[in-house]
Amino acid sequence: MAVGEEIGAAVGCLTAFRRPAMRASPVALAGGLAFYPLVGLALGAVAAAAAIASEAFAPAAAGPVGVLVLAALAGVRETRGLRATAALLVRAAAAAVLPPPARTSALLVAPMLGAWAVVVECYGGGPAAAGGVAASLVGRARFREFGWASVTALGVTLGIGEPIGLVVVLAASLATVAMRVYAYRRLGGLTGRLLTATRELVETVVLLTLGILAQLKT
């Protein structure tokens, strides 16, 4: 399996550019899970750059601009409505209170951990409740995908500073496990909608956690 096809599948599943995922084989879709955190980190880099650029003329809006750029890059997904809008507002509010260095780290780490959470959800379990692309992902992650994704996501997160990194990893992990328990208890498994919801929930939790920590330091 070509690594390029797997990376394309990851990009198609996590961004508004969905065509590579639609063309990818089920094997490539599953293999692409290994690259999810890297794609999330790349999206975060674009969002962080947009926030830095906007700071020159609208400092107070820099954080929300970064969050909105992330949402635009992800495109319209399965989760919509009041809850999705509320989560987006929480992320924007949390990013708004972060000082510039912490904001950059948050915009890098949040989408990366959100993407990693999807890999965790796809490791183990079964795709009985999933359809479409999600059927090729849920329960299809092997140790290769889980291991590479975890090394990337957790290594970068802990690199921002051990105490804060550990807190962020713990918060992201608890949110991921909570969504998994909910999915299997209430619906009998994960669906594409719930994978997207997991990603958004973890991004929200990470930004909110870092926002609260930043306020405690002031």
C-alpha positions as CSV (number, residue, x, y, z in Angstrom):
1,M,0.0,0.0,0.0
2,A,1.4,3.4,-1.1
3,V,2.0,5.8,1.8
4,G,0.9,8.6,-0.5
5,E,-2.6,7.0,-0.9
6,E,-2.8,6.7,2.9
7,I,-1.9,10.3,3.5
8,G,-4.4,11.4,0.8
9,A,-7.1,9.3,2.6
10,A,-6.2,11.0,5.9
11,V,-6.4,14.4,4.3
12,G,-9.7,13.6,2.6
13,C,-11.2,12.3,5.9
14,L,-10.1,15.3,8.0
15,T,-10.5,18.3,5.7
16,A,-12.9,19.9,3.3
17,F,-10.9,18.3,0.5
18,R,-12.8,15.1,0.6
19,R,-12.1,13.7,-2.9
20,P,-9.0,11.7,-1.9
21,A,-11.0,9.8,0.7
22,M,-13.8,9.1,-1.7
23,R,-11.3,7.5,-4.1
24,A,-9.3,5.6,-1.6
25,S,-9.6,1.9,-1.0
26,P,-10.9,0.6,2.4
27,V,-7.3,-0.6,3.1
28,A,-5.9,2.9,2.4
29,L,-8.6,4.6,4.5
30,A,-7.7,2.4,7.5
31,G,-3.9,2.8,6.9
32,G,-4.4,6.6,6.7
33,L,-5.3,6.6,10.4
34,A,-1.6,6.5,11.2
35,F,-1.3,10.0,9.6
36,Y,-4.3,11.7,11.3
37,P,-2.3,13.5,14.0
38,L,0.1,14.9,11.3
39,V,-2.7,16.2,9.2
40,G,-4.3,17.7,12.4
41,L,-1.0,19.3,13.2
42,A,-0.7,20.7,9.7
43,L,-4.2,22.2,10.0
44,G,-3.3,23.7,13.3
45,A,-0.2,25.3,11.7
46,V,-2.4,27.0,9.1
47,A,-4.8,28.2,11.8
48,A,-2.0,29.4,14.0
49,A,-0.5,31.4,11.1
50,A,-3.8,33.0,10.4
51,A,-4.2,34.0,14.1
52,I,-0.7,35.5,14.1
53,A,-1.5,37.4,10.9
54,S,-4.7,38.8,12.3
55,E,-3.1,39.9,15.5
56,A,-1.5,42.8,13.7
57,F,-4.9,44.5,13.1
58,A,-7.2,42.8,15.5
59,P,-5.4,41.4,18.5
60,A,-8.6,40.4,20.4
61,A,-9.9,38.5,17.5
62,A,-6.7,36.5,16.8
63,G,-7.8,33.4,18.8
64,P,-11.3,33.2,17.3
65,V,-9.9,33.7,13.8
66,G,-7.7,30.7,14.3
67,V,-10.6,28.6,15.5
68,L,-12.7,29.7,12.5
69,V,-9.9,28.8,10.1
70,L,-9.8,25.4,11.7
71,A,-13.5,24.9,11.2
72,A,-13.3,26.1,7.6
73,L,-10.5,23.7,6.8
74,A,-12.4,20.8,8.3
75,G,-15.4,21.7,6.1
76,V,-19.1,20.9,6.8
77,R,-19.3,17.5,8.5
78,E,-21.9,15.3,10.1
79,T,-22.3,17.3,13.3
80,R,-24.4,20.4,12.8
81,G,-27.0,22.4,14.7
82,L,-27.1,24.1,18.1
83,R,-24.6,21.8,19.8
84,A,-22.0,22.1,17.1
85,T,-22.4,25.9,17.1
86,A,-22.1,26.0,20.9
87,A,-18.9,24.0,20.8
88,L,-17.5,26.3,18.1
89,L,-18.3,29.3,20.3
90,V,-16.7,27.7,23.3
91,R,-13.5,27.0,21.3
92,A,-13.4,30.6,20.0
93,A,-13.9,32.0,23.5
94,A,-11.2,29.8,25.0
95,A,-8.8,30.8,22.2
96,A,-9.6,34.5,22.8
97,V,-8.2,34.5,26.3
98,L,-5.0,32.7,25.5
99,P,-1.8,34.9,25.3
100,P,0.0,34.6,21.9
101,P,2.5,31.9,22.7
102,A,0.0,29.7,24.5
103,R,-2.6,30.4,21.7
104,T,-0.1,29.1,19.1
105,S,0.5,25.9,21.0
106,A,-3.2,25.4,21.6
107,L,-4.1,25.8,17.9
108,L,-1.4,23.3,17.0
109,V,-2.2,20.7,19.7
110,A,-6.1,20.9,19.7
111,P,-6.7,19.6,16.1
112,M,-3.8,17.1,16.4
113,L,-5.4,15.6,19.5
114,G,-8.8,15.7,18.0
115,A,-7.6,13.7,15.0
116,W,-5.7,11.3,17.4
117,A,-9.0,10.7,19.3
118,V,-10.6,9.5,16.0
119,V,-7.8,6.9,15.7
120,V,-8.3,5.8,19.3
121,E,-12.1,5.3,18.6
122,C,-11.3,3.2,15.6
123,Y,-8.9,0.9,17.5
124,G,-11.0,-2.1,18.6
125,G,-14.7,-2.4,18.5
126,G,-16.7,-3.2,15.4
127,P,-18.2,-1.2,12.5
128,A,-21.7,-2.6,12.9
129,A,-23.3,0.8,13.5
130,A,-21.2,2.7,10.9
131,G,-21.8,3.3,7.3
132,G,-20.0,4.9,4.4
133,V,-16.4,5.8,4.9
134,A,-16.7,5.3,8.7
135,A,-17.3,1.6,8.0
136,S,-13.8,1.3,6.7
137,L,-12.4,3.1,9.8
138,V,-14.3,1.9,12.9
139,G,-12.6,-1.2,14.3
140,R,-10.1,-1.2,11.4
141,A,-7.1,0.5,13.1
142,R,-4.3,-1.9,13.7
143,F,-1.5,-1.4,16.2
144,R,0.6,0.2,13.4
145,E,-2.0,3.0,13.0
146,F,-2.7,3.3,16.7
147,G,1.0,3.3,17.7
148,W,2.2,5.8,15.1
149,A,-0.7,8.1,15.8
150,S,-0.2,8.0,19.5
151,V,3.6,8.5,19.4
152,T,3.1,11.6,17.2
153,A,0.2,13.1,19.1
154,L,1.4,12.4,22.6
155,G,5.0,13.2,21.9
156,V,4.2,16.7,20.4
157,T,1.8,17.4,23.2
158,L,4.2,16.5,26.0
159,G,6.8,18.6,24.1
160,I,4.9,21.8,25.0
161,G,5.8,21.4,28.6
162,E,5.5,18.2,30.7
163,P,3.1,19.4,33.4
164,I,0.7,21.2,31.0
165,G,1.1,18.5,28.4
166,L,0.1,15.8,30.8
167,V,-3.0,17.7,31.9
168,V,-4.0,18.2,28.2
169,V,-3.4,14.5,27.3
170,L,-5.5,13.4,30.3
171,A,-8.3,15.8,29.4
172,A,-8.3,14.6,25.8
173,S,-8.2,11.0,26.8
174,L,-11.1,11.3,29.2
175,A,-13.2,13.0,26.6
176,T,-12.4,10.3,24.1
177,V,-13.2,7.4,26.5
178,A,-16.4,9.1,27.5
179,M,-17.6,9.4,23.9
180,R,-16.7,5.8,23.3
181,V,-18.6,4.5,26.3
182,Y,-21.6,6.6,25.3
183,A,-21.5,5.3,21.7
184,Y,-21.4,1.6,22.6
185,R,-23.9,1.9,25.5
186,R,-26.5,4.0,23.7
187,L,-26.0,3.1,20.0
188,G,-24.1,-0.2,20.0
189,G,-21.1,1.3,18.2
190,L,-19.5,4.3,16.6
191,T,-20.8,6.0,13.5
192,G,-19.3,8.7,11.2
193,R,-21.3,11.3,13.0
194,L,-19.9,10.2,16.4
195,L,-16.3,10.1,15.1
196,T,-16.7,13.7,14.0
197,A,-18.3,14.6,17.3
198,T,-15.4,13.0,19.1
199,R,-12.9,15.1,17.2
200,E,-14.8,18.3,17.9
201,L,-15.3,17.4,21.6
202,V,-11.6,16.8,22.1
203,E,-10.6,20.0,20.3
204,T,-13.1,21.9,22.5
205,V,-11.8,20.2,25.7
206,V,-8.2,20.9,24.8
207,L,-8.8,24.6,24.1
208,L,-11.0,25.0,27.1
209,T,-8.4,23.3,29.4
210,L,-5.6,25.5,28.1
211,G,-7.8,28.6,28.4
212,I,-8.6,27.8,32.0
213,L,-4.9,27.1,32.8
214,A,-3.9,30.4,31.2
215,Q,-6.4,32.3,33.3
216,L,-5.2,30.6,36.5
217,K,-1.7,31.8,35.8
218,T,-2.8,35.5,35.5
